[in-house]
Amino acid sequence: MKSRIVWFALFLLYFGLVALPAQAYIDPGSGSFIFQVVVGGLLGAAFAIKTFWRRIVGFFQRKPRTEVPAGPNVPEQVD
């Protein structure tokens, strides 16, 4: 098992270091698309945080535990 991990790491290292130059072209519209994706992701994350803010804060707060009565909750009768 350990030898597989070593071989896989060597494989990734080899192809990471021996990368050939790519003959690629990025058109001007790609920049605006990437910008839209980043802004949309940030706004989506902000909306999710706003929506679930109380749950997020409640998860990190410590609240003292209240003891639950052992028997049924029957009020006392006063004469």
N, CA, C and O atoms as a printed pandas DataFrame, in Angstrom:
     atom_number atom_name residue_name chain_id  residue_number  x_coord  y_coord  z_coord
0              1         N          MET        A               1    0.828   -1.191    0.000
1              2        CA          MET        A               1    0.000    0.000    0.000
2              3         C          MET        A               1    0.872    1.254    0.000
3              4         O          MET        A               1    0.606    2.212   -0.727
4              5         N          LYS        A               2    1.920    1.231    0.832
5              6        CA          LYS        A               2    2.784    2.392    0.927
6              7         C          LYS        A               2    3.536    2.616   -0.383
7              8         O          LYS        A               2    3.788    3.757   -0.771
8              9         N          SER        A               3    3.893    1.528   -1.062
9             10        CA          SER        A               3    4.623    1.683   -2.322
10            11         C          SER        A               3    3.730    2.301   -3.400
11            12         O          SER        A               3    4.223    3.018   -4.270
12            13         N          ARG        A               4    2.425    2.030   -3.351
13            14        CA          ARG        A               4    1.511    2.657   -4.320
14            15         C          ARG        A               4    1.473    4.163   -4.135
15            16         O          ARG        A               4    1.454    4.918   -5.107
16            17         N          ILE        A               5    1.462    4.594   -2.879
17            18        CA          ILE        A               5    1.422    6.031   -2.597
18            19         C          ILE        A               5    2.702    6.688   -3.082
19            20         O          ILE        A               5    2.665    7.782   -3.645
20            21         N          VAL        A               6    3.834    6.027   -2.867
21            22        CA          VAL        A               6    5.118    6.572   -3.317
22            23         C          VAL        A               6    5.152    6.668   -4.831
23            24         O          VAL        A               6    5.569    7.690   -5.376
24            25         N          TRP        A               7    4.720    5.621   -5.518
25            26        CA          TRP        A               7    4.711    5.644   -6.981
26            27         C          TRP        A               7    3.762    6.712   -7.519
27            28         O          TRP        A               7    4.071    7.390   -8.498
28            29         N          PHE        A               8    2.619    6.855   -6.878
29            30        CA          PHE        A               8    1.661    7.877   -7.318
30            31         C          PHE        A               8    2.233    9.271   -7.107
31            32         O          PHE        A               8    2.066   10.142   -7.961
32            33         N          ALA        A               9    2.911    9.497   -5.974
33            34        CA          ALA        A               9    3.527   10.800   -5.713
34            35         C          ALA        A               9    4.626   11.083   -6.722
35            36         O          ALA        A               9    4.739   12.209   -7.208
36            37         N          LEU        A              10    5.440   10.084   -7.049
37            38        CA          LEU        A              10    6.484   10.268   -8.058
38            39         C          LEU        A              10    5.882   10.552   -9.434
39            40         O          LEU        A              10    6.404   11.369  -10.193
40            41         N          PHE        A              11    4.790    9.873   -9.744
41            42        CA          PHE        A              11    4.095   10.095  -11.016
42            43         C          PHE        A              11    3.616   11.541  -11.121
43            44         O          PHE        A              11    3.830   12.194  -12.142
44            45         N          LEU        A              12    2.966   12.044  -10.065
45            46        CA          LEU        A              12    2.487   13.425  -10.076
46            47         C          LEU        A              12    3.640   14.421  -10.116
47            48         O          LEU        A              12    3.559   15.440  -10.801
48            49         N          LEU        A              13    4.709   14.131   -9.387
49            50        CA          LEU        A              13    5.869   15.017   -9.365
50            51         C          LEU        A              13    6.507   15.092  -10.740
51            52         O          LEU        A              13    6.873   16.176  -11.195
52            53         N          TYR        A              14    6.645   13.954  -11.408
53            54        CA          TYR        A              14    7.236   13.919  -12.742
54            55         C          TYR        A              14    6.424   14.767  -13.730
55            56         O          TYR        A              14    6.980   15.607  -14.437
56            57         N          PHE        A              15    5.133   14.545  -13.772
57            58        CA          PHE        A              15    4.312   15.266  -14.732
58            59         C          PHE        A              15    4.097   16.722  -14.327
59            60         O          PHE        A              15    3.737   17.547  -15.166
60            61         N          GLY        A              16    4.311   17.042  -13.069
61            62        CA          GLY        A              16    4.243   18.432  -12.644
62            63         C          GLY        A              16    5.479   19.213  -13.014
63            64         O          GLY        A              16    5.402   20.406  -13.306
64            65         N          LEU        A              17    6.620   18.546  -13.003
65            66        CA          LEU        A              17    7.876   19.228  -13.308
66            67         C          LEU        A              17    8.217   19.220  -14.792
67            68         O          LEU        A              17    8.950   20.093  -15.255
68            69         N          VAL        A              18    7.706   18.260  -15.541
69            70        CA          VAL        A              18    8.042   18.118  -16.942
70            71         C          VAL        A              18    6.883   18.603  -17.807
71            72         O          VAL        A              18    6.572   17.993  -18.830
72            73         N          ALA        A              19    6.256   19.674  -17.408
73            74        CA          ALA        A              19    5.117   20.194  -18.170
74            75         C          ALA        A              19    5.629   20.895  -19.428
75            76         O          ALA        A              19    6.560   21.699  -19.371
76            77         N          LEU        A              20    5.022   20.585  -20.532
77            78        CA          LEU        A              20    5.378   21.212  -21.800
78            79         C          LEU        A              20    4.584   22.509  -21.959
79            80         O          LEU        A              20    3.488   22.629  -21.410
80            81         N          PRO        A              21    5.116   23.473  -22.697
81            82        CA          PRO        A              21    4.356   24.711  -22.902
82            83         C          PRO        A              21    3.084   24.432  -23.707
83            84         O          PRO        A              21    3.102   23.685  -24.686
84            85         N          ALA        A              22    2.013   25.029  -23.287
85            86        CA          ALA        A              22    0.728   24.807  -23.937
86            87         C          ALA        A              22    0.509   25.859  -25.015
87            88         O          ALA        A              22    0.820   27.034  -24.824
88            89         N          GLN        A              23   -0.018   25.433  -26.129
89            90        CA          GLN        A              23   -0.359   26.344  -27.206
90            91         C          GLN        A              23   -1.849   26.668  -27.058
91            92         O          GLN        A              23   -2.687   26.158  -27.801
92            93         N          ALA        A              24   -2.153   27.520  -26.089
93            94        CA          ALA        A              24   -3.544   27.800  -25.756
94            95         C          ALA        A              24   -3.813   29.290  -25.900
95            96         O          ALA        A              24   -2.893   30.109  -25.905
96            97         N          TYR        A              25   -5.082   29.620  -26.015
97            98        CA          TYR        A              25   -5.507   31.007  -26.162
98            99         C          TYR        A              25   -6.692   31.246  -25.232
99           100         O          TYR        A              25   -7.635   30.455  -25.197
100          101         N          ILE        A              26   -6.634   32.330  -24.490
101          102        CA          ILE        A              26   -7.747   32.708  -23.628
102          103         C          ILE        A              26   -8.340   33.986  -24.206
103          104         O          ILE        A              26   -7.659   35.009  -24.281
104          105         N          ASP        A              27   -9.578   33.933  -24.605
105          106        CA          ASP        A              27  -10.202   35.104  -25.221
106          107         C          ASP        A              27  -10.575   36.139  -24.155
107          108         O          ASP        A              27  -10.624   35.806  -22.971
108          109         N          PRO        A              28  -10.834   37.373  -24.551
109          110        CA          PRO        A              28  -11.140   38.435  -23.587
110          111         C          PRO        A              28  -12.400   38.172  -22.762
111          112         O          PRO        A              28  -12.505   38.681  -21.646
112          113         N          GLY        A              29  -13.341   37.408  -23.264
113          114        CA          GLY        A              29  -14.561   37.121  -22.526
114          115         C          GLY        A              29  -14.336   36.205  -21.334
115          116         O          GLY        A              29  -15.170   36.156  -20.430
116          117         N          SER        A              30  -13.227   35.478  -21.317
117          118        CA          SER        A              30  -12.949   34.562  -20.212
118          119         C          SER        A              30  -12.739   35.310  -18.902
119          120         O          SER        A              30  -13.153   34.838  -17.843
120          121         N          GLY        A              31  -12.100   36.466  -18.969
121          122        CA          GLY        A              31  -11.862   37.245  -17.755
122          123         C          GLY        A              31  -13.157   37.704  -17.110
123          124         O          GLY        A              31  -13.309   37.620  -15.891
124          125         N          SER        A              32  -14.084   38.187  -17.911
125          126        CA          SER        A              32  -15.361   38.636  -17.355
126          127         C          SER        A              32  -16.166   37.451  -16.819
127          128         O          SER        A              32  -16.886   37.590  -15.830
128          129         N          PHE        A              33  -16.048   36.286  -17.465
129          130        CA          PHE        A              33  -16.749   35.102  -16.963
130          131         C          PHE        A              33  -16.196   34.683  -15.607
131          132         O          PHE        A              33  -16.959   34.373  -14.693
132          133         N          ILE        A              34  -14.882   34.670  -15.475
133          134        CA          ILE        A              34  -14.262   34.315  -14.190
134          135         C          ILE        A              34  -14.670   35.322  -13.121
135          136         O          ILE        A              34  -14.949   34.941  -11.984
136          137         N          PHE        A              35  -14.708   36.611  -13.481
137          138        CA          PHE        A              35  -15.135   37.644  -12.540
138          139         C          PHE        A              35  -16.572   37.405  -12.084
139          140         O          PHE        A              35  -16.869   37.528  -10.896
140          141         N          GLN        A              36  -17.459   37.067  -13.005
141          142        CA          GLN        A              36  -18.855   36.800  -12.661
142          143         C          GLN        A              36  -18.982   35.592  -11.746
143          144         O          GLN        A              36  -19.797   35.603  -10.824
144          145         N          VAL        A              37  -18.198   34.559  -11.982
145          146        CA          VAL        A              37  -18.250   33.365  -11.140
146          147         C          VAL        A              37  -17.778   33.696   -9.722
147          148         O          VAL        A              37  -18.382   33.252   -8.746
148          149         N          VAL        A              38  -16.696   34.479   -9.610
149          150        CA          VAL        A              38  -16.177   34.834   -8.285
150          151         C          VAL        A              38  -17.182   35.704   -7.532
151          152         O          VAL        A              38  -17.450   35.453   -6.357
152          153         N          VAL        A              39  -17.742   36.724   -8.189
153          154        CA          VAL        A              39  -18.705   37.608   -7.533
154          155         C          VAL        A              39  -19.964   36.828   -7.141
155          156         O          VAL        A              39  -20.492   37.014   -6.045
156          157         N          GLY        A              40  -20.442   35.961   -8.026
157          158        CA          GLY        A              40  -21.614   35.146   -7.712
158          159         C          GLY        A              40  -21.366   34.219   -6.534
159          160         O          GLY        A              40  -22.247   34.041   -5.692
160          161         N          GLY        A              41  -20.181   33.626   -6.462
161          162        CA          GLY        A              41  -19.846   32.761   -5.340
162          163         C          GLY        A              41  -19.791   33.522   -4.027
163          164         O          GLY        A              41  -20.276   33.040   -3.004
164          165         N          LEU        A              42  -19.193   34.726   -4.056
165          166        CA          LEU        A              42  -19.121   35.538   -2.842
166          167         C          LEU        A              42  -20.511   35.975   -2.384
167          168         O          LEU        A              42  -20.809   35.936   -1.190
168          169         N          LEU        A              43  -21.356   36.390   -3.317
169          170        CA          LEU        A              43  -22.712   36.791   -2.944
170          171         C          LEU        A              43  -23.527   35.602   -2.436
171          172         O          LEU        A              43  -24.317   35.747   -1.503
172          173         N          GLY        A              44  -23.345   34.447   -3.035
173          174        CA          GLY        A              44  -24.032   33.249   -2.556
174          175         C          GLY        A              44  -23.590   32.863   -1.155
175          176         O          GLY        A              44  -24.412   32.481   -0.322
176          177         N          ALA        A              45  -22.286   32.963   -0.893
177          178        CA          ALA        A              45  -21.780   32.657    0.453
178          179         C          ALA        A              45  -22.311   33.666    1.467
179          180         O          ALA        A              45  -22.669   33.294    2.584
180          181         N          ALA        A              46  -22.364   34.955    1.078
181          182        CA          ALA        A              46  -22.889   35.975    1.992
182          183         C          ALA        A              46  -24.360   35.720    2.303
183          184         O          ALA        A              46  -24.781   35.874    3.450
184          185         N          PHE        A              47  -25.144   35.337    1.309
185          186        CA          PHE        A              47  -26.560   35.040    1.529
186          187         C          PHE        A              47  -26.735   33.831    2.442
187          188         O          PHE        A              47  -27.600   33.830    3.318
188          189         N          ALA        A              48  -25.902   32.787    2.235
189          190        CA          ALA        A              48  -26.002   31.591    3.074
190          191         C          ALA        A              48  -25.645   31.919    4.523
191          192         O          ALA        A              48  -26.299   31.438    5.449
192          193         N          ILE        A              49  -24.614   32.733    4.720
193          194        CA          ILE        A              49  -24.232   33.113    6.083
194          195         C          ILE        A              49  -25.326   33.945    6.723
195          196         O          ILE        A              49  -25.644   33.755    7.897
196          197         N          LYS        A              50  -25.908   34.868    5.962
197          198        CA          LYS        A              50  -26.987   35.706    6.499
198          199         C          LYS        A              50  -28.196   34.850    6.880
199          200         O          LYS        A              50  -28.827   35.087    7.911
200          201         N          THR        A              51  -28.511   33.876    6.066
201          202        CA          THR        A              51  -29.670   33.032    6.305
202          203         C          THR        A              51  -29.487   32.148    7.539
203          204         O          THR        A              51  -30.422   31.977    8.323
204          205         N          PHE        A              52  -28.294   31.588    7.715
205          206        CA          PHE        A              52  -28.057   30.635    8.795
206          207         C          PHE        A              52  -27.219   31.226    9.924
207          208         O          PHE        A              52  -26.576   30.473   10.655
208          209         N          TRP        A              53  -27.205   32.553   10.092
209          210        CA          TRP        A              53  -26.347   33.196   11.076
210          211         C          TRP        A              53  -26.624   32.722   12.503
211          212         O          TRP        A              53  -25.687   32.466   13.258
212          213         N          ARG        A              54  -27.888   32.605   12.878
213          214        CA          ARG        A              54  -28.209   32.187   14.255
214          215         C          ARG        A              54  -27.749   30.760   14.525
215          216         O          ARG        A              54  -27.282   30.460   15.624
216          217         N          ARG        A              55  -27.873   29.894   13.555
217          218        CA          ARG        A              55  -27.392   28.526   13.737
218          219         C          ARG        A              55  -25.871   28.492   13.854
219          220         O          ARG        A              55  -25.324   27.735   14.655
220          221         N          ILE        A              56  -25.195   29.306   13.060
221          222        CA          ILE        A              56  -23.737   29.344   13.105
222          223         C          ILE        A              56  -23.267   29.851   14.459
223          224         O          ILE        A              56  -22.373   29.260   15.064
224          225         N          VAL        A              57  -23.862   30.948   14.947
225          226        CA          VAL        A              57  -23.470   31.509   16.242
226          227         C          VAL        A              57  -23.848   30.552   17.363
227          228         O          VAL        A              57  -23.068   30.363   18.297
228          229         N          GLY        A              58  -25.017   29.951   17.291
229          230        CA          GLY        A              58  -25.456   29.012   18.314
230          231         C          GLY        A              58  -24.565   27.780   18.410
231          232         O          GLY        A              58  -24.421   27.198   19.485
232          233         N          PHE        A              59  -23.974   27.386   17.303
233          234        CA          PHE        A              59  -23.075   26.233   17.303
234          235         C          PHE        A              59  -21.813   26.514   18.117
235          236         O          PHE        A              59  -21.289   25.616   18.776
236          237         N          PHE        A              60  -21.326   27.750   18.073
237          238        CA          PHE        A              60  -20.081   28.092   18.754
238          239         C          PHE        A              60  -20.280   28.635   20.166
239          240         O          PHE        A              60  -19.304   28.797   20.898
240          241         N          GLN        A              61  -21.507   28.919   20.565
241          242        CA          GLN        A              61  -21.749   29.426   21.910
242          243         C          GLN        A              61  -21.937   28.271   22.877
243          244         O          GLN        A              61  -22.453   27.212   22.522
244          245         N          ARG        A              62  -21.503   28.506   24.112
245          246        CA          ARG        A              62  -21.733   27.521   25.160
246          247         C          ARG        A              62  -22.934   27.960   25.965
247          248         O          ARG        A              62  -22.993   29.093   26.442
248          249         N          LYS        A              63  -23.870   27.083   26.111
249          250        CA          LYS        A              63  -25.057   27.377   26.893
250          251         C          LYS        A              63  -25.076   26.438   28.091
251          252         O          LYS        A              63  -24.812   25.245   27.942
252          253         N          PRO        A              64  -25.387   26.959   29.280
253          254        CA          PRO        A              64  -25.466   26.063   30.430
254          255         C          PRO        A              64  -26.643   25.109   30.275
255          256         O          PRO        A              64  -27.721   25.491   29.820
256          257         N          ARG        A              65  -26.412   23.885   30.658
257          258        CA          ARG        A              65  -27.476   22.884   30.550
258          259         C          ARG        A              65  -28.466   23.064   31.683
259          260         O          ARG        A              65  -28.080   23.287   32.830
260          261         N          THR        A              66  -29.724   22.968   31.358
261          262        CA          THR        A              66  -30.758   23.023   32.385
262          263         C          THR        A              66  -31.181   21.596   32.684
263          264         O          THR        A              66  -31.265   20.753   31.791
264          265         N          GLU        A              67  -31.445   21.344   33.961
265          266        CA          GLU        A              67  -31.834   20.001   34.353
266          267         C          GLU        A              67  -33.308   19.772   34.040
267          268         O          GLU        A              67  -34.151   20.636   34.284
268          269         N          VAL        A              68  -33.597   18.619   33.506
269          270        CA          VAL        A              68  -34.962   18.243   33.162
270          271         C          VAL        A              68  -35.545   17.499   34.351
271          272         O          VAL        A              68  -34.898   16.589   34.870
272          273         N          PRO        A              69  -36.765   17.857   34.810
273          274        CA          PRO        A              69  -37.361   17.134   35.945
274          275         C          PRO        A              69  -37.565   15.663   35.605
275          276         O          PRO        A              69  -37.852   15.303   34.463
276          277         N          ALA        A              70  -37.411   14.830   36.616
277          278        CA          ALA        A              70  -37.484   13.387   36.406
278          279         C          ALA        A              70  -38.902   12.911   36.141
279          280         O          ALA        A              70  -39.111   12.046   35.291
280          281         N          GLY        A              71  -39.883   13.462   36.855
281          282        CA          GLY        A              71  -41.253   12.989   36.725
282          283         C          GLY        A              71  -42.046   13.822   35.730
283          284         O          GLY        A              71  -41.512   14.724   35.086
284          285         N          PRO        A              72  -43.335   13.501   35.618
285          286        CA          PRO        A              72  -44.180   14.295   34.727
286          287         C          PRO        A              72  -44.341   15.711   35.274
287          288         O          PRO        A              72  -44.298   15.929   36.485
288          289         N          ASN        A              73  -44.519   16.633   34.400
289          290        CA          ASN        A              73  -44.605   18.038   34.776
290          291         C          ASN        A              73  -46.048   18.383   35.134
291          292         O          ASN        A              73  -46.812   18.858   34.294
292          293         N          VAL        A              74  -46.408   18.138   36.389
293          294        CA          VAL        A              74  -47.771   18.401   36.868
294          295         C          VAL        A              74  -47.714   19.576   37.846
295          296         O          VAL        A              74  -46.978   19.511   38.830
296          297         N          PRO        A              75  -48.468   20.642   37.603
297          298        CA          PRO        A              75  -48.434   21.779   38.521
298          299         C          PRO        A              75  -49.084   21.426   39.857
299          300         O          PRO        A              75  -50.004   20.611   39.926
300          301         N          GLU        A              76  -48.580   22.061   40.914
301          302        CA          GLU        A              76  -49.127   21.807   42.250
302          303         C          GLU        A              76  -50.453   22.531   42.391
303          304         O          GLU        A              76  -50.645   23.616   41.841
304          305         N          GLN        A              77  -51.380   21.908   43.146
305          306        CA          GLN        A              77  -52.681   22.553   43.382
306          307         C          GLN        A              77  -52.615   23.327   44.687
307          308         O          GLN        A              77  -52.152   22.823   45.710
308          309         N          VAL        A              78  -53.082   24.545   44.627
309          310        CA          VAL        A              78  -53.091   25.395   45.837
310          311         C          VAL        A              78  -54.529   25.538   46.277
311          312         O          VAL        A              78  -55.384   25.921   45.478
312          313         N          ASP        A              79  -54.826   25.225   47.587
313          314        CA          ASP        A              79  -56.196   25.334   48.102
314          315         C          ASP        A              79  -56.424   26.666   48.742
315          316         O          ASP        A              79  -57.521   26.937   49.231
